[in-house]
Amino acid sequence: MVEGGKSVLELLNSDFEIVTVVALDEFLQEHGERIPSGTEVINASAGDLKGLGEFQSNDAGLAVARVKPNKTLGIEENEFALVLDDIRDPGNLGTIIRTADWFGISKVIASNESADFYNTKVLNASMGSFTRVKIYYTDLITYLGETDKPLFGTFLKGESVHECNFGSGGLIVIGNEAQGISSEVERFVTKRITIPGFGKAESLNAAIATGIVLDNLRRRRS
C-alpha cells in the first residue's frame, strides 16, 4: 500500500499490478484516466484516508498493488549495484532506495534480514523510487561467493571515497546501522573505502553514507 498523491501517481505510471485505488474526488477527476481498467476505485473522504493509512493527513489518496516475486538480478559488467548487509530500519531502506534512484542505481541486493521492501514506511520514504529500483533478497554469503564483481565495502578506515577509483562497475556494500559490515561479508570485500570525517561524530547514518559514496562514485566516473 502506498499513500499520498506523488507515490500513487508513481505507482500508476509503473509496471506494478494495481488492485485498488482509494482517493478523493479531486484526485480521481484529475488523474482518473491513468488508473488501469479493471482496478477497483473507491471515492473517499479525507477522514476515510486518515483511518485507512498511516499519514496524519492525506490530501489525495492511497493505492494497493501486488508485490513482485523475489527474482535474481543480473548485474551488467559496466553497472553498479548496492549490497545491503542487514539494513533494519525501514526509513533508512526507503531513503537508500530514493538515493540510489537519484544517482542512477537501479538494483539492490539485500540480506534476508534487511527491512521488508514493501513495508509502508519503506515505500513512503522512497517517495516513489520503489517503482524504479529493483531489490533482490538473498543469503549474502552465498551470493557474494558466486560473484566476480569488485566489491567496495564502507568502513571507518579505508581509501577515501574522494580518491577511490571505482572503475566501470561493481558492488557497493552498506553495512548495518549499528554494527557496520559483518565479518562474514567483510571477507569478500576487495576494496575498503571510507568517508573522511572532520568532526567528532563516531559514524554516519547508513542512508547519508550511501548518498555520499554514490555522489563521489558519479563524480569520479564523470
N, CA, C and O of each residue as an XYZ file, in Angstrom:
888
protein
N       0.833     -1.190      0.000
C       0.000      0.000      0.000
C       0.871      1.244      0.000
O       1.810      1.351      0.789
N       0.562      2.181     -0.880
C       1.273      3.456     -0.899
C       0.281      4.578     -0.643
O      -0.897      4.481     -0.987
N       0.781      5.643     -0.035
C      -0.071      6.767      0.347
C       0.452      8.067     -0.216
O       1.654      8.222     -0.433
N      -0.456      9.006     -0.455
C      -0.071     10.332     -0.923
C      -0.107     10.435     -2.439
O       0.126      9.459     -3.152
N      -0.400     11.627     -2.911
C      -0.560     11.835     -4.342
C       0.646     11.451     -5.170
O       0.504     10.768     -6.184
N       1.843     11.879     -4.759
C       3.046     11.594     -5.542
C       3.284     10.100     -5.677
O       3.515      9.604     -6.780
N       3.230      9.382     -4.565
C       3.512      7.951     -4.604
C       2.448      7.192     -5.395
O       2.770      6.246     -6.115
N       1.192      7.597     -5.268
C       0.134      6.935     -6.025
C       0.331      7.164     -7.523
O       0.157      6.242     -8.320
N       0.691      8.386     -7.907
C       0.934      8.668     -9.323
C       2.123      7.882     -9.850
O       2.092      7.386    -10.976
N       3.179      7.765     -9.038
C       4.344      6.965     -9.439
C       3.911      5.510     -9.668
O       4.341      4.867    -10.625
N       3.066      5.013     -8.787
C       2.582      3.635     -8.911
C       1.750      3.471    -10.180
O       1.879      2.469    -10.882
N       0.899      4.449    -10.475
C       0.055      4.377    -11.663
C       0.886      4.388    -12.943
O       0.463      3.846    -13.964
N       2.060      5.000    -12.892
C       2.930      5.075    -14.072
C       3.928      3.929    -14.146
O       4.803      3.924    -15.012
N       3.805      2.955    -13.246
C       4.765      1.863    -13.176
C       4.184      0.582    -13.777
O       3.067      0.562    -14.294
N       4.994     -0.503    -13.688
C       4.521     -1.798    -14.192
C       3.954     -2.682    -13.089
O       3.759     -3.880    -13.296
N       3.686     -2.106    -11.915
C       3.047     -2.865    -10.845
C       1.588     -3.155    -11.205
O       0.936     -2.352    -11.872
N       1.086     -4.295    -10.764
C      -0.315     -4.629    -10.953
C      -1.116     -3.992     -9.822
O      -1.005     -4.398     -8.665
N      -1.912     -3.006    -10.163
C      -2.656     -2.248     -9.160
C      -4.013     -2.908     -8.921
O      -4.731     -3.241     -9.864
N      -4.350     -3.089     -7.646
C      -5.591     -3.764     -7.277
C      -6.686     -2.756     -6.944
O      -7.812     -2.864     -7.430
N      -6.344     -1.775     -6.108
C      -7.348     -0.829     -5.614
C      -6.768      0.579     -5.509
O      -5.613      0.754     -5.124
N      -7.565      1.566     -5.849
C      -7.227      2.968     -5.629
C      -8.344      3.583     -4.787
O      -9.521      3.526     -5.146
N      -7.950      4.167     -3.668
C      -8.894      4.866     -2.798
C      -8.462      6.326     -2.781
O      -7.360      6.636     -2.330
N      -9.306      7.217     -3.262
C      -8.855      8.604     -3.436
C      -9.986      9.609     -3.288
O     -11.170      9.283     -3.374
N      -9.563     10.847     -3.060
C     -10.512     11.947     -3.006
C     -11.076     12.191     -4.405
O     -10.456     11.840     -5.409
N     -12.253     12.794     -4.451
C     -12.905     13.061     -5.726
C     -12.029     13.942     -6.618
O     -11.970     13.728     -7.829
N     -11.350     14.930     -6.030
C     -10.498     15.831     -6.822
C      -9.379     15.068     -7.511
O      -9.058     15.336     -8.669
N      -8.787     14.119     -6.801
C      -7.695     13.324     -7.372
C      -8.216     12.455     -8.510
O      -7.572     12.341     -9.553
N      -9.370     11.847     -8.315
C      -9.935     10.969     -9.332
C     -10.332     11.744    -10.588
O     -10.171     11.250    -11.704
N     -10.848     12.955    -10.401
C     -11.222     13.773    -11.552
C      -9.993     14.163    -12.367
O     -10.050     14.201    -13.596
N      -8.880     14.455    -11.687
C      -7.673     14.922    -12.385
C      -6.850     13.782    -12.969
O      -6.256     13.927    -14.037
N      -6.812     12.639    -12.268
C      -5.919     11.561    -12.679
C      -6.631     10.239    -12.961
O      -5.974      9.217    -13.161
N      -7.930     10.246    -12.978
C      -8.672      9.010    -13.142
C      -8.345      8.249    -14.411
O      -8.405      7.020    -14.433
N      -7.992      8.982    -15.485
C      -7.711      8.305    -16.753
C      -6.425      7.479    -16.695
O      -6.192      6.640    -17.566
N      -5.593      7.706    -15.683
C      -4.351      6.944    -15.539
C      -4.570      5.596    -14.847
O      -3.707      4.719    -14.902
N      -5.703      5.438    -14.210
C      -5.980      4.201    -13.477
C      -6.306      3.088    -14.465
O      -7.217      3.247    -15.278
N      -5.590      1.965    -14.420
C      -5.825      0.870    -15.371
C      -7.253      0.332    -15.263
O      -7.836      0.300    -14.179
N      -7.795     -0.082    -16.383
C      -9.139     -0.666    -16.381
C      -9.132     -1.953    -15.561
O      -8.152     -2.697    -15.572
N     -10.202     -2.205    -14.869
C     -10.298     -3.385    -14.023
C      -9.869     -3.143    -12.593
O     -10.045     -4.008    -11.735
N      -9.299     -1.955    -12.323
C      -8.879     -1.621    -10.959
C     -10.083     -1.191    -10.126
O     -10.933     -0.438    -10.601
N     -10.154     -1.657     -8.918
C     -11.215     -1.211     -8.009
C     -10.943      0.232     -7.612
O      -9.856      0.546     -7.127
N     -11.908      1.104     -7.811
C     -11.757      2.524     -7.489
C     -12.807      2.906     -6.457
O     -14.001      2.674     -6.649
N     -12.341      3.498     -5.354
C     -13.240      3.892     -4.269
C     -13.076      5.384     -4.000
O     -11.975      5.854     -3.715
N     -14.164      6.114     -4.091
C     -14.172      7.542     -3.777
C     -14.251      7.692     -2.268
O     -15.152      7.146     -1.631
N     -13.302      8.438     -1.692
C     -13.229      8.527     -0.231
C     -13.072      9.972      0.230
O     -12.745     10.861     -0.556
N     -13.310     10.183      1.508
C     -13.099     11.495      2.123
C     -11.722     11.531      2.781
O     -11.067     10.498      2.927
N     -11.293     12.715      3.172
C     -10.006     12.840      3.857
C     -10.012     12.048      5.154
O      -8.991     11.481      5.543
N     -11.150     12.008      5.820
C     -11.260     11.235      7.054
C     -11.110      9.748      6.805
O     -10.497      9.032      7.597
N     -11.679      9.287      5.690
C     -11.538      7.870      5.329
C     -10.060      7.526      5.130
O      -9.583      6.508      5.632
N      -9.340      8.378      4.398
C      -7.931      8.121      4.091
C      -7.097      8.097      5.361
O      -6.188      7.278      5.495
N      -7.402      8.993      6.291
C      -6.663      9.033      7.550
C      -6.862      7.748      8.333
O      -5.929      7.249      8.961
N      -8.069      7.214      8.299
C      -8.364      5.993      9.038
C      -7.767      4.752      8.398
O      -7.479      3.773      9.086
N      -7.577      4.788      7.078
C      -7.065      3.616      6.373
C      -5.544      3.529      6.374
O      -4.977      2.437      6.408
N      -4.887      4.692      6.337
C      -3.435      4.699      6.191
C      -2.705      5.159      7.435
O      -3.279      5.256      8.520
N      -1.404      5.443      7.247
C      -0.558      5.865      8.353
C      -0.313      7.366      8.362
O       0.146      7.908      9.368
N      -0.615      8.053      7.250
C      -0.418      9.501      7.180
C      -1.422     10.202      8.090
O      -2.590      9.818      8.153
N      -0.956     11.235      8.794
C      -1.861     12.042      9.606
C      -2.789     12.867      8.723
O      -3.936     13.139      9.078
N      -2.265     13.257      7.568
C      -3.104     13.964      6.600
C      -2.743     13.460      5.204
O      -1.567     13.328      4.863
N      -3.754     13.187      4.419
C      -3.556     12.685      3.072
C      -4.537     13.413      2.171
O      -5.745     13.182      2.237
N      -4.007     14.298      1.323
C      -4.874     15.150      0.516
C      -5.100     14.605     -0.894
O      -5.508     15.346     -1.788
N      -4.841     13.325     -1.092
C      -5.002     12.761     -2.429
C      -5.613     11.370     -2.390
O      -6.781     11.193     -2.739
N      -4.827     10.374     -1.966
C      -5.356      9.023     -1.961
C      -4.321      7.990     -1.591
O      -3.200      8.322     -1.205
N      -4.702      6.743     -1.709
C      -3.774      5.637     -1.493
C      -4.111      4.545     -2.504
O      -5.198      4.517     -3.082
N      -3.158      3.660     -2.696
C      -3.359      2.583     -3.667
C      -2.746      1.293     -3.156
O      -1.767      1.302     -2.410
N      -3.341      0.178     -3.575
C      -2.855     -1.146     -3.207
C      -2.451     -1.873     -4.481
O      -3.206     -1.909     -5.453
N      -1.240     -2.458     -4.468
C      -0.748     -3.199     -5.631
C      -0.172     -4.532     -5.181
O       0.148     -4.715     -4.007
N      -0.044     -5.449     -6.110
C       0.523     -6.756     -5.794
C       2.041     -6.677     -5.727
O       2.662     -6.024     -6.566
N       2.642     -7.331     -4.745
C       4.101     -7.365     -4.634
C       4.661     -8.205     -5.781
O       3.990     -9.095     -6.304
N       5.891     -7.906     -6.155
C       6.541     -8.651     -7.231
C       7.323     -9.829     -6.647
O       7.757     -9.776     -5.496
N       7.502    -10.878     -7.429
C       8.273    -12.034     -6.939
C       9.728    -11.660     -6.706
O      10.256    -10.760     -7.359
N      10.375    -12.349     -5.777
C      11.781    -12.100     -5.445
C      12.666    -12.811     -6.470
O      12.941    -14.004     -6.344
N      13.107    -12.066     -7.482
C      13.878    -12.653     -8.577
C      15.335    -12.190     -8.543
O      15.634    -11.056     -8.169
N      16.229    -13.089     -8.943
C      17.650    -12.756     -9.046
C      17.841    -11.602    -10.017
O      17.192    -11.547    -11.061
N      18.743    -10.672     -9.666
C      19.040     -9.537    -10.528
C      20.402     -9.722    -11.176
O      21.408     -9.872    -10.483
N      20.437     -9.712    -12.479
C      21.714     -9.784    -13.178
C      22.385     -8.417    -13.191
O      21.751     -7.419    -13.536
N      23.646     -8.363    -12.823
C      24.402     -7.108    -12.809
C      25.320     -7.084    -14.024
O      26.174     -7.957    -14.182
N      25.142     -6.083    -14.880
C      25.958     -5.995    -16.085
C      27.402     -5.633    -15.745
O      27.694     -5.156    -14.648
N      28.304     -5.869    -16.712
C      29.734     -5.641    -16.485
C      30.043     -4.191    -16.141
O      30.896     -3.923    -15.296
N      29.359     -3.257    -16.785
C      29.620     -1.829    -16.551
C      28.524     -1.184    -15.708
O      28.136     -0.040    -15.946
N      28.033     -1.925    -14.728
C      26.936     -1.450    -13.894
C      27.327     -1.502    -12.418
O      28.074     -2.382    -11.989
N      26.817     -0.556    -11.663
C      26.989     -0.561    -10.207
C      25.668     -0.935     -9.547
O      24.593     -0.569    -10.023
N      25.765     -1.665     -8.451
C      24.592     -2.029     -7.667
C      24.942     -1.920     -6.190
O      26.113     -1.974     -5.815
N      23.926     -1.768     -5.361
C      24.131     -1.707     -3.911
C      23.929     -3.078     -3.291
O      23.083     -3.855     -3.733
N      24.714     -3.368     -2.262
C      24.529     -4.561     -1.442
C      24.258     -4.087     -0.021
O      25.078     -3.375      0.558
N      23.136     -4.466      0.541
C      22.752     -4.022      1.877
C      22.911     -5.168      2.865
O      22.212     -6.179      2.791
N      23.848     -4.987      3.791
C      24.154     -6.010      4.785
C      23.376     -5.733      6.066
O      23.888     -5.104      6.992
N      22.132     -6.210      6.110
C      21.319     -6.129      7.327
C      20.902     -4.696      7.669
O      21.099     -4.240      8.795
N      20.330     -3.994      6.698
C      19.741     -2.675      6.958
C      18.359     -2.904      7.562
O      17.440     -3.339      6.868
N      18.214     -2.615      8.836
C      16.993     -2.978      9.571
C      15.927     -1.873      9.603
O      14.735     -2.171      9.679
N      16.340     -0.616      9.546
C      15.391      0.482      9.720
C      14.641      0.769      8.415
O      15.274      1.075      7.404
N      13.308      0.678      8.416
C      12.536      0.904      7.186
C      12.767      2.286      6.579
O      12.843      2.430      5.359
N      12.877      3.301      7.438
C      13.131      4.650      6.931
C      14.461      4.745      6.217
O      14.574      5.400      5.181
N      15.469      4.089      6.772
C      16.784      4.069      6.125
C      16.705      3.375      4.768
O      17.241      3.874      3.778
N      16.034      2.223      4.724
C      15.946      1.491      3.469
C      15.227      2.317      2.412
O      15.670      2.383      1.265
N      14.125      2.943      2.790
C      13.388      3.778      1.838
C      14.220      4.930      1.317
O      14.179      5.247      0.128
N      14.985      5.565      2.215
C      15.840      6.678      1.809
C      16.984      6.195      0.930
O      17.369      6.887     -0.013
N      17.532      5.023      1.220
C      18.593      4.452      0.379
C      18.061      4.182     -1.028
O      18.750      4.445     -2.013
N      16.848      3.662     -1.124
C      16.239      3.402     -2.432
C      16.045      4.705     -3.203
O      16.335      4.777     -4.397
N      15.559      5.721     -2.521
C      15.372      7.029     -3.154
C      16.712      7.609     -3.610
O      16.813      8.180     -4.695
N      17.735      7.456     -2.771
C      19.068      7.968     -3.102
C      19.670      7.204     -4.277
O      20.272      7.802     -5.168
N      19.508      5.891     -4.276
C      20.004      5.078     -5.385
C      19.360      5.529     -6.693
O      20.039      5.661     -7.711
N      18.075      5.760     -6.666
C      17.350      6.209     -7.847
C      17.904      7.543     -8.348
O      18.065      7.744     -9.552
N      18.189      8.443     -7.426
C      18.724      9.761     -7.790
C      20.052      9.631     -8.535
O      20.309     10.372     -9.484
N      20.882      8.703     -8.113
C      22.203      8.539     -8.715
C      22.232      7.460     -9.806
O      23.307      7.040    -10.236
N      21.066      7.019    -10.246
C      21.013      6.102    -11.365
C      21.363      4.668    -11.047
O      21.755      3.914    -11.938
N      21.228      4.273     -9.778
C      21.445      2.886     -9.376
C      20.073      2.208     -9.316
O      19.209      2.614     -8.539
N      19.879      1.182    -10.133
C      18.537      0.604    -10.249
C      18.408     -0.776     -9.624
O      17.325     -1.361     -9.652
N      19.503     -1.318     -9.051
C      19.443     -2.668     -8.490
C      20.057     -2.708     -7.094
O      21.111     -2.121     -6.848
N      19.385     -3.406     -6.191
C      19.824     -3.545     -4.809
C      19.772     -5.015     -4.424
O      18.760     -5.687     -4.625
N      20.880     -5.507     -3.867
C      20.932     -6.868     -3.335
C      20.891     -6.749     -1.820
O      21.770     -6.116     -1.236
N      19.909     -7.331     -1.175
C      19.738     -7.159      0.272
C      19.799     -8.492      0.996
O      19.353     -9.516      0.479
N      20.355     -8.466      2.192
C      20.364     -9.666      3.034
C      18.930    -10.000      3.433
O      18.061     -9.129      3.464
N      18.702    -11.256      3.731
C      17.363    -11.683      4.124
C      16.884    -11.004      5.399
O      15.681    -10.932      5.649
N      17.822    -10.503      6.213
C      17.472     -9.861      7.485
C      17.143     -8.379      7.325
O      16.693     -7.741      8.277
N      17.360     -7.831      6.143
C      17.092     -6.409      5.929
C      15.590     -6.129      5.980
O      14.772     -7.038      5.834
N      15.244     -4.867      6.187
C      13.837     -4.465      6.269
C      13.087     -4.858      4.988
O      13.677     -4.945      3.911
N      11.798     -5.088      5.127
C      10.956     -5.506      4.009
C      10.746     -4.345      3.047
O      10.305     -3.267      3.444
N      11.064     -4.574      1.788
C      10.915     -3.570      0.730
C       9.492     -3.026      0.681
O       9.288     -1.855      0.362
N       8.499     -3.872      0.997
C       7.099     -3.470      0.873
C       6.493     -2.955      2.175
O       5.285     -2.730      2.255
N       7.326     -2.770      3.189
C       6.878     -2.106      4.410
C       6.403     -0.696      4.033
O       7.078     -0.007      3.268
N       5.275     -0.268      4.549
C       4.731      1.034      4.151
C       5.685      2.187      4.463
O       5.711      3.182      3.739
N       6.475      2.058      5.547
C       7.438      3.108      5.869
C       8.556      3.171      4.830
O       9.063      4.247      4.512
N       8.935      1.995      4.304
C       9.949      1.956      3.243
C       9.400      2.628      1.987
O      10.064      3.475      1.389
N       8.195      2.250      1.593
C       7.596      2.802      0.387
C       7.398      4.307      0.498
O       7.667      5.041     -0.453
N       6.929      4.771      1.654
C       6.714      6.198      1.834
C       8.026      6.976      1.799
O       8.092      8.054      1.209
N       9.068      6.434      2.428
C      10.356      7.117      2.460
C      11.016      7.141      1.088
O      11.812      8.033      0.794
N      10.690      6.172      0.255
C      11.297      6.131     -1.083
C      10.709      7.182     -2.024
O      11.293      7.464     -3.070
N       9.586      7.752     -1.677
C       8.937      8.800     -2.469
C       8.744      8.387     -3.929
O       8.988      9.174     -4.843
N       8.311      7.163     -4.133
C       8.031      6.691     -5.479
C       9.181      5.983     -6.160
O       8.983      5.341     -7.191
N      10.379      6.084     -5.608
C      11.539      5.452     -6.248
C      11.459      3.931     -6.216
O      12.166      3.263     -6.971
N      10.610      3.375     -5.355
C      10.456      1.919     -5.303
C       9.934      1.371     -6.632
O      10.076      0.177     -6.897
N       9.335      2.214     -7.471
C       8.818      1.752     -8.756
C       9.933      1.616     -9.797
O       9.735      0.986    -10.836
N      11.103      2.204     -9.524
C      12.200      2.166    -10.493
C      13.415      1.373    -10.014
O      14.239      0.960    -10.830
N      13.537      1.158     -8.719
C      14.673      0.420     -8.166
C      14.230     -0.993     -7.811
O      13.261     -1.177     -7.074
N      14.932     -1.980     -8.327
C      14.596     -3.387     -8.066
C      15.440     -3.910     -6.911
O      16.589     -3.507     -6.732
N      14.854     -4.811     -6.133
C      15.567     -5.360     -4.983
C      15.462     -6.892     -5.002
O      14.446     -7.467     -5.390
N      16.545     -7.514     -4.571
C      16.586     -8.978     -4.504
C      17.095     -9.384     -3.133
O      18.212     -9.034     -2.751
N      16.275    -10.127     -2.387
C      16.657    -10.604     -1.062
C      17.289    -11.993     -1.202
O      16.753    -12.876     -1.871
N      18.452    -12.159     -0.546
C      19.144    -13.435     -0.658
C      20.118    -13.611      0.505
O      20.344    -12.689      1.288
N      20.685    -14.803      0.602
C      21.763    -15.044      1.549
C      23.027    -14.418      0.966
O      23.546    -14.895     -0.043
N      23.516    -13.369      1.586
C      24.642    -12.620      1.014
C      25.906    -13.452      0.895
O      26.668    -13.289     -0.057
N      26.133    -14.334      1.845
C      27.358    -15.130      1.810
C      27.381    -15.996      0.550
O      28.397    -16.078     -0.140
N      26.260    -16.632      0.266
C      26.174    -17.454     -0.943
C      26.288    -16.591     -2.194
O      27.012    -16.935     -3.129
N      25.578    -15.480     -2.210
C      25.576    -14.602     -3.377
C      26.971    -14.050     -3.677
O      27.442    -14.111     -4.812
N      27.621    -13.514     -2.650
C      28.933    -12.906     -2.852
C      29.990    -13.949     -3.189
O      30.964    -13.656     -3.882
N      29.795    -15.153     -2.701
C      30.737    -16.212     -3.010
C      30.685    -16.641     -4.463
O      31.602    -17.294     -4.959
N      29.598    -16.270     -5.150
C      29.428    -16.686     -6.541
C      29.646    -15.559     -7.542
O      29.553    -15.782     -8.749
N      29.935    -14.350     -7.059
C      30.121    -13.219     -7.970
C      31.595    -12.927     -8.192
O      32.427    -13.179     -7.320
N      31.911    -12.394     -9.368
C      33.277    -11.980     -9.665
C      33.382    -10.461     -9.771
O      34.376     -9.934    -10.271
N      32.349     -9.762     -9.295
C      32.337     -8.305     -9.366
C      33.243     -7.703     -8.281
O      33.357     -8.274     -7.197
N      33.887     -6.560     -8.557
C      34.607     -5.843     -7.493
C      33.633     -5.479     -6.378
O      32.494     -5.090     -6.637
N      34.092     -5.608     -5.143
C      33.222     -5.353     -4.002
C      33.823     -4.246     -3.146
O      34.862     -4.430     -2.511
N      33.156     -3.092     -3.135
C      33.606     -1.935     -2.362
C      32.851     -1.920     -1.040
O      31.624     -1.824     -1.020
N      33.586     -2.014      0.063
C      32.959     -2.040      1.377
C      33.186     -0.746      2.129
O      34.300     -0.224      2.141
N      32.147     -0.220      2.758
C      32.244      1.026      3.511
C      32.653      0.732      4.954
O      31.957      0.025      5.683
N      33.811      1.299      5.353
C      34.351      1.100      6.697
C      34.797      2.440      7.273
O      34.859      3.445      6.565
N      35.107      2.438      8.573
C      35.630      3.650      9.196
C      37.066      3.919      8.760
O      37.534      5.057      8.809
N      37.760      2.871      8.334
C      39.118      3.031      7.837
C      39.236      2.368      6.474
O      38.821      1.223      6.290
N      39.801      3.093      5.527
C      39.961      2.585      4.172
C      40.385      3.708      3.253
O      40.738      4.792      3.716
N      40.353      3.462      1.960
C      40.714      4.502      0.996
C      39.594      5.534      0.920
O      38.417      5.178      0.869
N      39.966      6.810      0.911
C      38.980      7.885      0.873
C      38.128      7.793     -0.391
O      38.644      7.555     -1.484
N      36.820      7.986     -0.229
C      35.936      7.981     -1.391
C      36.255      9.160     -2.312
O      35.854      9.163     -3.475
N      36.979     10.164     -1.794
C      37.359     11.312     -2.613
C      38.449     10.950     -3.612
O      38.650     11.652     -4.604
N      39.150      9.855     -3.349
C      40.280      9.468     -4.189
C      40.113      8.091     -4.831
O      40.903      7.716     -5.697
N      39.126      7.358     -4.428
C      38.956      5.977     -4.886
C      38.628      5.900     -6.383
O      37.808      6.663     -6.893
N      39.280      4.972     -7.063
C      38.958      4.681     -8.458
C      37.956      3.525     -8.466
O      38.331      2.375     -8.238
N      36.709      3.823     -8.723
C      35.666      2.817     -8.675
C      35.618      1.949     -9.934
O      34.944      0.919     -9.955
N      36.326      2.361    -10.973
C      36.304      1.588    -12.195
C      34.981      1.732    -12.920
O      34.285      2.733    -12.755
N      34.630      0.736    -13.723
C      33.450      0.838    -14.576
C      32.218      0.127    -14.021
O      31.128      0.259    -14.579
N      32.375     -0.618    -12.941
C      31.232     -1.316    -12.373
C      31.614     -2.100    -11.138
O      32.796     -2.306    -10.866
N      30.617     -2.536    -10.391
C      30.884     -3.311     -9.181
C      29.757     -3.211     -8.184
O      28.701     -2.646     -8.469
N      29.993     -3.764     -7.014
C      29.008     -3.780     -5.932
C      29.501     -2.934     -4.774
O      30.670     -3.009     -4.396
N      28.612     -2.130     -4.210
C      28.949     -1.266     -3.080
C      28.168     -1.739     -1.869
O      26.937     -1.736     -1.872
N      28.896     -2.151     -0.822
C      28.264     -2.713      0.368
C      28.032     -1.636      1.423
O      28.947     -0.901      1.793
N      26.806     -1.557      1.893
C      26.437     -0.675      3.000
C      26.095     -1.563      4.190
O      25.255     -2.457      4.079
N      26.740     -1.321      5.324
C      26.566     -2.186      6.475
C      25.416     -1.801      7.387
O      24.772     -0.767      7.207
N      25.179     -2.644      8.355
C      24.132     -2.453      9.353
C      24.311     -1.129     10.098
O      25.433     -0.672     10.315
N      23.177     -0.516     10.490
C      23.203      0.799     11.133
C      24.079      0.841     12.383
O      24.738      1.849     12.638
N      24.094     -0.225     13.154
C      24.838     -0.232     14.412
C      26.177     -0.962     14.320
O      27.167     -0.525     14.907
N      26.205     -2.073     13.584
C      27.389     -2.931     13.566
C      28.253     -2.778     12.323
O      29.372     -3.289     12.286
N      27.758     -2.088     11.311
C      28.510     -1.963     10.070
C      28.474     -3.257      9.275
O      27.549     -4.057      9.419
N      29.480     -3.461      8.438
C      29.555     -4.662      7.616
C      29.971     -5.843      8.479
O      30.937     -5.755      9.237
N      29.250     -6.934      8.365
C      29.536     -8.112      9.180
C      30.857     -8.746      8.763
O      31.315     -8.560      7.635
N      31.464     -9.493      9.677
C      32.739    -10.146      9.392
C      32.587    -11.182      8.280
O      33.523    -11.414      7.515
N      31.406    -11.808      8.187
C      31.165    -12.803      7.145
C      31.177    -12.170      5.757
O      31.694    -12.753      4.804
N      30.602    -10.967      5.653
C      30.581    -10.258      4.373
C      31.921     -9.580      4.109
O      32.351     -9.473      2.961
N      32.568     -9.131      5.156
C      33.829     -8.402      5.021
C      34.885     -9.189      4.249
O      35.676     -8.604      3.510
N      34.902    -10.490      4.413
C      35.954    -11.281      3.766
C      35.819    -11.310      2.241
O      36.751    -11.724      1.552
N      34.677    -10.878      1.708
C      34.513    -10.815      0.260
C      34.872     -9.443     -0.315
O      34.956     -9.284     -1.533
N      35.086     -8.452      0.558
C      35.371     -7.091      0.110
C      36.737     -7.035     -0.570
O      37.732     -7.506     -0.018
N      36.778     -6.458     -1.766
C      38.037     -6.331     -2.495
C      38.687     -4.969     -2.292
O      39.895     -4.823     -2.479
N      37.887     -3.965     -1.910
C      38.462     -2.647     -1.610
C      37.671     -1.990     -0.479
O      36.456     -1.816     -0.570
N      38.387     -1.630      0.583
C      37.771     -0.932      1.702
C      37.795      0.564      1.421
O      38.840      1.124      1.090
N      36.639      1.209      1.555
C      36.556      2.646      1.324
C      35.979      3.324      2.564
O      35.296      2.696      3.373
N      36.268      4.615      2.697
C      35.769      5.351      3.856
C      35.417      6.773      3.459
O      35.938      7.311      2.482
N      34.525      7.369      4.233
C      34.171      8.785      4.063
C      34.939      9.570      5.118
O      34.670      9.405      6.307
N      35.887     10.420      4.724
C      36.682     11.150      5.712
C      35.802     11.998      6.628
O      34.893     12.688      6.167
N      36.079     11.939      7.916
C      35.352     12.748      8.886
C      36.233     13.860      9.428
O      37.451     13.703      9.522
N      35.624     14.979      9.785
C      36.391     16.129     10.276
C      35.900     16.614     11.633
O      36.446     17.567     12.189
N      34.878     15.964     12.163
C      34.364     16.327     13.474
C      34.516     15.182     14.452
O      35.438     14.376     14.323
N      33.635     15.097     15.419
C      33.783     14.112     16.486
C      32.704     13.025     16.477
O      32.692     12.162     17.355
N      31.810     13.059     15.505
C      30.786     12.005     15.436
C      31.445     10.657     15.170
O      32.413     10.575     14.415
N      30.924      9.604     15.788
C      31.525      8.282     15.651
C      31.260      7.655     14.286
O      32.089      6.898     13.780
N      30.114      7.964     13.689
C      29.766      7.342     12.420
C      28.690      8.163     11.725
O      28.201      9.160     12.257
N      28.328      7.712     10.505
C      27.278      8.357      9.739
C      26.064      7.447      9.632
O      26.181      6.223      9.684
N      24.901      8.060      9.482
C      23.691      7.312      9.176
C      23.898      6.545      7.872
O      24.531      7.057      6.948
N      23.372      5.322      7.787
C      23.597      4.467      6.626
C      23.102      5.101      5.332
O      23.764      5.003      4.299
N      21.954      5.745      5.381
C      21.410      6.363      4.168
C      22.247      7.562      3.739
O      22.487      7.766      2.549
N      22.691      8.357      4.716
C      23.547      9.507      4.402
C      24.857      9.022      3.795
O      25.328      9.581      2.804
N      25.440      7.993      4.379
C      26.695      7.436      3.865
C      26.518      6.952      2.428
O      27.395      7.157      1.589
N      25.390      6.315      2.147
C      25.120      5.840      0.788
C      25.129      7.003     -0.199
O      25.713      6.904     -1.278
N      24.488      8.090      0.170
C      24.436      9.257     -0.706
C      25.817      9.833     -0.990
O      26.121     10.198     -2.126
N      26.648      9.913      0.038
C      27.996     10.475     -0.138
C      28.832      9.572     -1.033
O      29.532     10.055     -1.923
N      28.766      8.275     -0.804
C      29.538      7.332     -1.620
C      29.091      7.399     -3.079
O      29.931      7.459     -3.977
N      27.786      7.389     -3.327
C      27.294      7.413     -4.697
C      27.602      8.737     -5.383
O      27.868      8.762     -6.584
N      27.570      9.828     -4.644
C      27.932     11.122     -5.219
C      29.388     11.113     -5.682
O      29.703     11.571     -6.781
N      30.264     10.591     -4.839
C      31.675     10.530     -5.213
C      31.913      9.550     -6.355
O      32.754      9.793     -7.220
N      31.186      8.459     -6.359
C      31.298      7.485     -7.451
C      30.964      8.150     -8.776
O      31.704      8.006     -9.750
N      29.859      8.875     -8.819
C      29.444      9.519    -10.063
C      30.402     10.628    -10.458
O      30.689     10.805    -11.642
N      30.895     11.370     -9.494
C      31.839     12.452     -9.821
C      33.154     11.907    -10.359
O      33.717     12.452    -11.308
N      33.641     10.830     -9.750
C      34.900     10.234    -10.197
C      34.755      9.667    -11.606
O      35.671      9.765    -12.423
N      33.592      9.071    -11.882
C      33.383      8.457    -13.201
C      33.205      9.507    -14.288
O      33.606      9.290    -15.431
N      32.599     10.655    -13.937
C      32.365     11.691    -14.935
C      33.619     12.513    -15.218
O      33.584     13.429    -16.039
